[in-house]
Amino acid sequence: MTKELDHGRTNAAQGSRIDAYVDRYAARAAGMVASEIRALFAVASRPEVVSLAGGMPYVTALPLDLVGELVADLVATRGSVALQYGSGQGDLALREQICEVMRMEGIEAGPDDVVVTVGSQQALDLITRIFIDPGDVVLAEGPSYVGALGTFSAYQAKVVHIAMDDHGLIPESLEETISAVQAAGERIKFLYTIPTFQNPAGVTLNEVRRRQVLEICRRAGVLVVEDNPYGLLGFDREPLRAMRADDPEGVVYLGSFSKTLAPGFRVGWALAPHAVRQKLVLAMESAVLSHSSFTQLAVGQYLATQPWREQIKSFRELYRERRDAMLAALDVLMPPGCTWTRPGGGFFVWATLPEGLDSKAMLPRAVAERVAFVPGTGFYTDGDGKRHMRLSYCYPEPDRIREGVRRLAGVVEQELQLRDTFGTGSMPGHVGVDTPGPDLA
């Protein structure tokens, strides 16, 4: 036996019987853990379970036959380009079309400052990679998007949450937190925010607060990362003006076609100040060299040949019907003491349970009653969120949403009875919710 093999076996014995490489990973690998949502996938995908958990767009609403014809035509007419390597910054024609899409939110930009990415999740990863050193501070709403928190953790950032209410991030809390963090000698690299139809809370930062947040960050020298996957999916009004529209040099804007077209294309983008854009392109090239020319050209052809604005309106009407079904069911069925947000767009309702209940401890009982949700603790890095849960209305049909809420209300009633009898809610059960699967963000 060679010394190398001997050494490897020694490390395995000192480390883990199930992972022979545990002692060899970089320190940052310790932050790579499965999200609350990912662990739900195995049970939430069972047909008998009503899943109010994952934020999957209802892609069946697309004209799938036309999309299929579009893809076939792309291969037939431009296959030699679509199947070849492309630019690390992304296809120029698509970047020009992205600028047209962003114009709906008041953003005036040129294609040179757009970087196409593999969904907005990769844009978030690239931004974090080029800005974060271990121990740097990222400010994020509390609660915040679980995929972002996982990225920040993987790069060993310290996340400090900013308080929210029904009108989004609270500017006074932001200002106080920035002062406290800077007084402690810590470096704040950026504020991460989803200002419109926030994931998971469903709330929207109003126009007055947007200006206040931008001014606070400008004075403190804090970059704003504006993540906006749901901005065009408002139910009651035209799209709000993006924060990036009012501060081109202080905001990096992240967008995606996952919610307004289909997540399977995996096409998103970052719009960044010029110097940041250059770093993003270099980071992109080091990660993947160039991503899929095929999907970029397919999205570009869709935007060029299909009535995409009308399709977005169809999505808005579909999701509004499902939002209304969920809110009506919650109003009628949920026990006293439960509260929830009333989103004006997007995919999610953020519910708060009565005192003494724990959504994560309650989940096994809910799955046994054939309904799934996401516990609130997954949207914080500090252990908060036990009384909260995220409910998604984007994928189930309205009748299934109502049935899911009925089952959920029954579970909450049982938990309240246990609390009143024994002083606490349910003990964690043994339903298998730990099997990993695709992250349903």
C-alpha positions as CSV (number, residue, x, y, z in Angstrom):
1,M,0.0,0.0,0.0
2,T,1.4,3.4,-0.9
3,K,1.9,6.2,1.5
4,E,-0.7,8.3,-0.3
5,L,-3.4,5.7,0.1
6,D,-2.3,5.2,3.7
7,H,-2.6,8.9,4.3
8,G,-6.0,9.1,2.7
9,R,-7.3,6.3,4.9
10,T,-5.9,7.9,8.0
11,N,-7.7,11.1,7.2
12,A,-10.9,9.2,6.6
13,A,-10.6,7.5,10.0
14,Q,-10.0,10.9,11.7
15,G,-12.8,12.6,9.8
16,S,-16.0,10.8,8.9
17,R,-16.9,7.3,8.0
18,I,-19.4,8.6,5.4
19,D,-17.2,11.3,3.9
20,A,-13.5,10.4,3.5
21,Y,-12.7,13.9,2.4
22,V,-14.1,15.8,5.3
23,D,-10.7,17.0,6.5
24,R,-9.7,18.2,3.1
25,Y,-12.5,20.7,2.3
26,A,-11.9,24.4,2.3
27,A,-13.2,26.2,5.4
28,R,-15.9,27.9,3.3
29,A,-17.4,24.4,2.5
30,A,-18.8,24.3,6.0
31,G,-21.3,27.0,5.0
32,M,-22.7,24.8,2.2
33,V,-25.8,23.2,3.8
34,A,-29.1,22.1,2.4
35,S,-31.9,24.8,2.6
36,E,-35.2,24.3,4.4
37,I,-36.9,24.2,1.0
38,R,-34.6,21.7,-0.5
39,A,-35.2,19.3,2.3
40,L,-38.9,19.5,1.7
41,F,-38.8,18.3,-1.9
42,A,-39.1,14.6,-1.4
43,V,-42.4,14.9,0.5
44,A,-43.8,18.0,-1.1
45,S,-43.7,16.4,-4.6
46,R,-45.9,13.4,-3.5
47,P,-49.2,13.7,-5.4
48,E,-51.3,13.3,-2.3
49,V,-49.6,16.3,-0.6
50,V,-50.8,19.8,-1.3
51,S,-47.6,21.8,-1.6
52,L,-47.8,25.4,-0.5
53,A,-44.0,25.2,-0.2
54,G,-42.0,25.7,-3.5
55,G,-42.1,28.8,-5.6
56,M,-42.4,27.0,-9.0
57,P,-43.8,29.2,-11.8
58,Y,-46.9,27.7,-13.6
59,V,-45.1,27.1,-16.9
60,T,-48.1,25.2,-18.3
61,A,-49.7,28.6,-18.9
62,L,-47.1,29.2,-21.6
63,P,-48.0,28.4,-25.3
64,L,-45.8,25.4,-25.1
65,D,-46.5,24.4,-28.7
66,L,-45.3,27.7,-30.0
67,V,-42.2,27.6,-27.7
68,G,-41.5,24.1,-29.2
69,E,-41.8,25.5,-32.7
70,L,-39.5,28.4,-31.8
71,V,-36.8,26.1,-30.5
72,A,-37.0,23.9,-33.5
73,D,-36.7,26.8,-35.8
74,L,-33.7,28.1,-33.9
75,V,-31.9,24.9,-34.4
76,A,-32.8,24.7,-38.0
77,T,-31.9,28.2,-38.9
78,R,-29.2,29.2,-36.4
79,G,-28.0,25.9,-35.0
80,S,-24.3,26.6,-35.8
81,V,-24.4,29.7,-33.6
82,A,-26.8,28.4,-30.9
83,L,-24.8,25.2,-30.3
84,Q,-21.4,27.0,-30.2
85,Y,-19.5,28.8,-27.4
86,G,-20.6,32.3,-26.8
87,S,-19.5,35.5,-25.1
88,G,-18.8,35.6,-21.4
89,Q,-20.9,38.7,-21.1
90,G,-23.8,37.2,-23.1
91,D,-25.4,37.6,-26.5
92,L,-25.5,41.3,-27.5
93,A,-29.0,41.1,-29.1
94,L,-30.4,39.6,-25.9
95,R,-28.7,42.2,-23.7
96,E,-30.4,44.9,-25.9
97,Q,-33.7,43.1,-25.3
98,I,-33.1,43.0,-21.6
99,C,-32.7,46.7,-21.6
100,E,-36.1,47.0,-23.2
101,V,-37.6,44.8,-20.5
102,M,-36.0,46.9,-17.7
103,R,-37.4,50.0,-19.3
104,M,-40.8,48.9,-18.0
105,E,-39.5,49.7,-14.5
106,G,-38.0,53.0,-15.4
107,I,-34.4,51.8,-16.0
108,E,-32.5,53.5,-18.8
109,A,-29.4,51.4,-19.5
110,G,-27.2,50.2,-22.4
111,P,-26.3,46.7,-23.2
112,D,-22.6,47.2,-22.4
113,D,-23.4,47.2,-18.7
114,V,-25.6,44.0,-18.7
115,V,-24.1,40.6,-18.0
116,V,-26.2,37.6,-18.8
117,T,-26.1,34.9,-16.2
118,V,-27.4,31.4,-15.5
119,G,-30.5,32.7,-13.7
120,S,-30.2,35.5,-11.3
121,Q,-28.9,33.0,-8.7
122,Q,-25.6,32.9,-10.5
123,A,-25.5,36.7,-10.7
124,L,-25.9,36.7,-6.9
125,D,-23.1,34.2,-6.6
126,L,-20.8,36.3,-8.8
127,I,-21.5,39.5,-6.9
128,T,-20.8,37.8,-3.6
129,R,-17.6,36.3,-5.0
130,I,-16.1,39.6,-6.2
131,F,-17.1,41.6,-3.0
132,I,-17.0,39.3,0.0
133,D,-14.0,38.4,2.1
134,P,-14.5,36.0,5.0
135,G,-16.1,38.0,7.9
136,D,-17.4,40.8,5.8
137,V,-21.0,41.9,6.6
138,V,-23.9,41.6,4.2
139,L,-27.1,43.5,5.3
140,A,-30.3,41.6,4.3
141,E,-34.0,41.9,5.1
142,G,-35.3,39.7,7.9
143,P,-36.7,37.4,6.5
144,S,-34.7,37.1,3.3
145,Y,-34.5,34.8,0.3
146,V,-33.0,31.4,1.3
147,G,-30.9,31.1,-1.9
148,A,-29.2,34.4,-1.1
149,L,-28.5,33.4,2.5
150,G,-26.9,30.1,1.3
151,T,-24.7,32.0,-1.1
152,F,-23.6,34.5,1.6
153,S,-22.9,31.6,4.0
154,A,-20.8,29.7,1.4
155,Y,-18.5,32.8,1.0
156,Q,-18.3,33.2,4.8
157,A,-20.1,36.5,5.0
158,K,-21.7,37.6,8.2
159,V,-25.4,38.3,7.5
160,V,-27.0,41.0,9.6
161,H,-30.8,41.2,9.2
162,I,-32.7,44.5,8.9
163,A,-36.2,44.6,10.3
164,M,-39.3,44.7,8.0
165,D,-43.0,45.5,8.3
166,D,-45.9,45.3,6.0
167,H,-44.3,48.1,3.9
168,G,-41.0,46.4,3.5
169,L,-37.6,47.2,4.9
170,I,-37.7,49.8,7.7
171,P,-35.3,52.7,6.8
172,E,-34.7,53.6,10.5
173,S,-33.7,50.1,11.3
174,L,-31.3,50.1,8.3
175,E,-29.7,53.4,9.5
176,E,-29.3,52.2,13.1
177,T,-27.8,48.9,12.0
178,I,-25.3,50.5,9.6
179,S,-24.2,52.8,12.4
180,A,-23.8,49.9,14.9
181,V,-21.9,47.6,12.5
182,Q,-19.5,50.4,11.4
183,A,-19.0,51.4,15.1
184,A,-18.0,47.8,15.8
185,G,-15.3,48.1,13.1
186,E,-16.9,45.6,10.7
187,R,-17.0,46.1,7.0
188,I,-20.4,46.3,5.3
189,K,-20.0,45.3,1.6
190,F,-23.6,45.6,0.4
191,L,-27.3,45.7,1.3
192,Y,-29.2,42.8,-0.4
193,T,-32.9,43.6,-0.9
194,I,-35.9,42.3,-2.8
195,P,-37.9,45.5,-2.7
196,T,-40.9,44.3,-4.8
197,F,-43.2,41.4,-3.7
198,Q,-40.4,40.2,-1.5
199,N,-39.5,36.5,-1.1
200,P,-40.6,35.2,1.4
201,A,-42.7,38.0,2.9
202,G,-44.6,39.1,-0.2
203,V,-44.4,42.8,0.9
204,T,-43.3,45.7,-1.2
205,L,-41.0,48.7,-0.3
206,N,-43.0,51.8,-1.1
207,E,-41.6,54.7,-3.2
208,V,-40.9,57.0,-0.2
209,R,-38.9,54.3,1.6
210,R,-37.0,53.4,-1.6
211,R,-35.7,56.9,-1.8
212,Q,-34.8,56.8,1.9
213,V,-33.0,53.5,1.6
214,L,-31.0,54.8,-1.3
215,E,-30.0,58.0,0.5
216,I,-29.0,56.1,3.7
217,C,-26.8,53.7,1.7
218,R,-25.3,56.6,-0.4
219,R,-24.3,58.5,2.8
220,A,-22.8,55.3,4.4
221,G,-21.0,54.2,1.2
222,V,-23.0,50.9,1.1
223,L,-23.7,49.3,-2.3
224,V,-27.3,48.2,-2.9
225,V,-28.0,44.8,-4.6
226,E,-31.5,45.0,-5.9
227,D,-32.9,41.5,-6.7
228,N,-36.1,41.9,-8.7
229,P,-37.5,38.6,-10.1
230,Y,-41.1,39.4,-9.4
231,G,-41.3,43.1,-10.3
232,L,-43.4,42.6,-13.4
233,L,-45.9,40.3,-11.7
234,G,-48.0,42.9,-9.9
235,F,-51.7,42.3,-9.6
236,D,-53.2,45.8,-9.1
237,R,-50.9,48.4,-10.7
238,E,-48.2,49.0,-13.3
239,P,-44.6,48.0,-12.3
240,L,-43.0,50.1,-9.6
241,R,-39.9,52.2,-10.5
242,A,-36.8,50.1,-9.8
243,M,-34.3,51.4,-7.2
244,R,-31.6,51.1,-9.9
245,A,-33.5,53.7,-12.0
246,D,-32.7,56.4,-9.4
247,D,-29.1,55.4,-8.6
248,P,-27.2,53.9,-11.5
249,E,-23.9,54.1,-9.7
250,G,-25.0,52.8,-6.3
251,V,-27.2,49.8,-7.3
252,V,-26.5,46.5,-8.9
253,Y,-29.8,45.2,-10.3
254,L,-30.5,41.5,-10.7
255,G,-33.2,40.2,-13.1
256,S,-34.5,36.9,-14.4
257,F,-36.7,35.3,-17.0
258,S,-37.5,32.5,-14.6
259,K,-40.7,34.0,-13.4
260,T,-41.9,35.8,-16.5
261,L,-41.0,33.1,-19.0
262,A,-39.7,29.8,-17.7
263,P,-37.0,28.8,-15.2
264,G,-35.8,25.9,-17.4
265,F,-34.1,28.3,-19.7
266,R,-31.9,29.5,-16.7
267,V,-31.4,33.0,-18.1
268,G,-30.9,35.9,-15.8
269,W,-28.8,39.0,-15.7
270,A,-27.0,41.7,-13.7
271,L,-27.0,45.4,-14.6
272,A,-24.0,46.9,-12.8
273,P,-21.9,50.1,-12.8
274,H,-19.2,49.8,-15.4
275,A,-16.3,48.8,-13.2
276,V,-18.4,46.2,-11.4
277,R,-19.5,44.8,-14.8
278,Q,-15.9,44.2,-15.8
279,K,-15.3,42.1,-12.7
280,L,-18.6,40.2,-13.2
281,V,-17.5,39.2,-16.8
282,L,-14.1,38.0,-15.5
283,A,-15.8,36.0,-12.7
284,M,-18.3,34.6,-15.2
285,E,-15.6,33.4,-17.5
286,S,-13.6,31.8,-14.7
287,A,-16.8,29.9,-13.6
288,V,-18.2,28.7,-16.8
289,L,-16.2,30.2,-19.7
290,S,-19.5,31.0,-21.4
291,H,-22.9,29.8,-20.6
292,S,-25.5,28.4,-23.0
293,S,-25.7,30.2,-26.3
294,F,-28.7,28.0,-27.1
295,T,-30.9,29.2,-24.2
296,Q,-29.9,32.8,-24.7
297,L,-30.9,32.7,-28.3
298,A,-34.1,30.9,-27.5
299,V,-35.1,33.6,-25.0
300,G,-34.1,36.2,-27.5
301,Q,-36.2,34.7,-30.3
302,Y,-39.1,34.4,-27.9
303,L,-38.9,38.1,-27.1
304,A,-38.5,39.0,-30.7
305,T,-41.4,36.9,-32.1
306,Q,-43.9,36.4,-29.3
307,P,-46.3,38.9,-27.5
308,W,-44.3,38.6,-24.3
309,R,-46.0,41.5,-22.6
310,E,-49.4,39.9,-23.1
311,Q,-48.0,36.6,-21.7
312,I,-46.8,38.5,-18.6
313,K,-50.4,39.9,-18.2
314,S,-51.7,36.3,-18.4
315,F,-49.3,35.2,-15.7
316,R,-50.4,38.2,-13.6
317,E,-54.1,37.3,-13.9
318,L,-53.4,33.6,-13.2
319,Y,-51.4,34.4,-10.0
320,R,-53.8,37.0,-8.9
321,E,-56.6,34.4,-9.0
322,R,-54.5,32.0,-6.9
323,R,-53.5,34.8,-4.5
324,D,-57.1,35.6,-4.0
325,A,-58.0,31.9,-3.4
326,M,-55.3,31.7,-0.7
327,L,-56.2,34.9,1.1
328,A,-59.9,34.1,1.1
329,A,-59.2,30.6,2.5
330,L,-56.9,32.0,5.2
331,D,-59.5,34.5,6.2
332,V,-62.2,31.9,6.6
333,L,-60.3,28.9,7.9
334,M,-57.3,29.9,10.0
335,P,-57.7,30.0,13.8
336,P,-57.7,33.3,15.7
337,G,-54.2,34.5,16.5
338,C,-52.8,33.8,13.0
339,T,-51.9,36.7,10.8
340,W,-50.5,37.0,7.3
341,T,-49.3,39.4,4.7
342,R,-51.5,40.4,1.7
343,P,-49.1,40.6,-1.3
344,G,-49.8,42.8,-4.2
345,G,-47.9,40.5,-6.6
346,G,-45.4,37.8,-6.8
347,F,-45.7,34.3,-5.3
348,F,-45.8,34.3,-1.5
349,V,-47.7,34.9,1.7
350,W,-45.9,35.2,5.0
351,A,-47.9,33.8,7.8
352,T,-47.4,34.2,11.6
353,L,-48.6,31.6,14.1
354,P,-49.9,32.3,17.5
355,E,-47.6,32.5,20.5
356,G,-46.1,29.2,21.6
357,L,-46.2,27.5,18.2
358,D,-43.1,26.5,16.2
359,S,-43.6,26.1,12.4
360,K,-40.6,23.8,12.0
361,A,-41.7,21.5,14.8
362,M,-45.2,21.5,13.3
363,L,-44.1,20.5,9.8
364,P,-44.0,16.7,10.3
365,R,-47.6,16.8,11.5
366,A,-48.6,18.9,8.5
367,V,-46.9,16.5,6.1
368,A,-48.8,13.6,7.8
369,E,-52.0,15.6,7.1
370,R,-50.8,16.0,3.5
371,V,-49.9,19.6,3.3
372,A,-46.5,21.3,3.1
373,F,-45.1,24.7,3.7
374,V,-41.7,26.2,4.4
375,P,-40.8,26.9,8.0
376,G,-39.8,30.5,8.7
377,T,-36.4,29.7,10.3
378,G,-34.9,28.9,6.8
379,F,-35.2,32.6,5.9
380,Y,-33.0,33.8,8.7
381,T,-29.4,33.2,9.7
382,D,-29.9,34.0,13.4
383,G,-32.4,31.3,14.4
384,D,-35.4,33.7,14.2
385,G,-38.6,32.9,12.3
386,K,-40.0,30.0,14.5
387,R,-43.5,31.4,14.5
388,H,-43.5,32.1,10.8
389,M,-44.0,30.1,7.6
390,R,-44.0,30.8,3.9
391,L,-47.0,29.8,1.9
392,S,-46.8,29.7,-1.9
393,Y,-49.8,30.1,-4.2
394,C,-48.1,30.2,-7.6
395,Y,-48.3,26.5,-8.6
396,P,-51.4,24.7,-7.2
397,E,-54.9,25.2,-8.8
398,P,-57.2,27.4,-6.7
399,D,-59.2,24.4,-5.5
400,R,-56.0,22.7,-4.3
401,I,-54.9,25.9,-2.5
402,R,-58.2,26.0,-0.6
403,E,-57.9,22.3,0.3
404,G,-54.3,22.9,1.4
405,V,-55.3,25.8,3.6
406,R,-58.1,23.7,5.1
407,R,-55.6,21.0,6.0
408,L,-53.1,23.5,7.3
409,A,-55.7,25.2,9.5
410,G,-56.6,21.8,11.0
411,V,-52.9,21.2,11.9
412,V,-52.7,24.6,13.5
413,E,-55.8,23.9,15.6
414,Q,-54.2,20.6,16.8
415,E,-51.1,22.5,17.7
416,L,-53.1,25.1,19.7
417,Q,-54.9,22.3,21.6
418,L,-51.5,20.8,22.5
419,R,-50.2,24.2,23.6
420,D,-53.2,24.8,25.8
421,T,-53.0,21.4,27.3
422,F,-49.3,20.9,27.7
423,G,-47.9,24.4,27.4
424,T,-46.2,23.8,24.1
425,G,-46.9,22.7,20.5
426,S,-46.0,19.3,18.9
427,M,-42.8,17.4,19.4
428,P,-40.9,16.9,16.1
429,G,-42.2,13.8,14.4
430,H,-40.5,11.2,12.2
431,V,-41.9,12.1,8.7
432,G,-39.0,12.0,6.2
433,V,-38.4,15.6,5.3
434,D,-34.6,15.4,5.1
435,T,-34.1,13.9,1.7
436,P,-32.5,16.5,-0.5
437,G,-33.8,17.5,-3.9
438,P,-33.9,20.5,-6.3
439,D,-34.2,23.8,-4.5
440,L,-37.6,25.2,-5.1
441,A,-36.8,28.8,-4.3
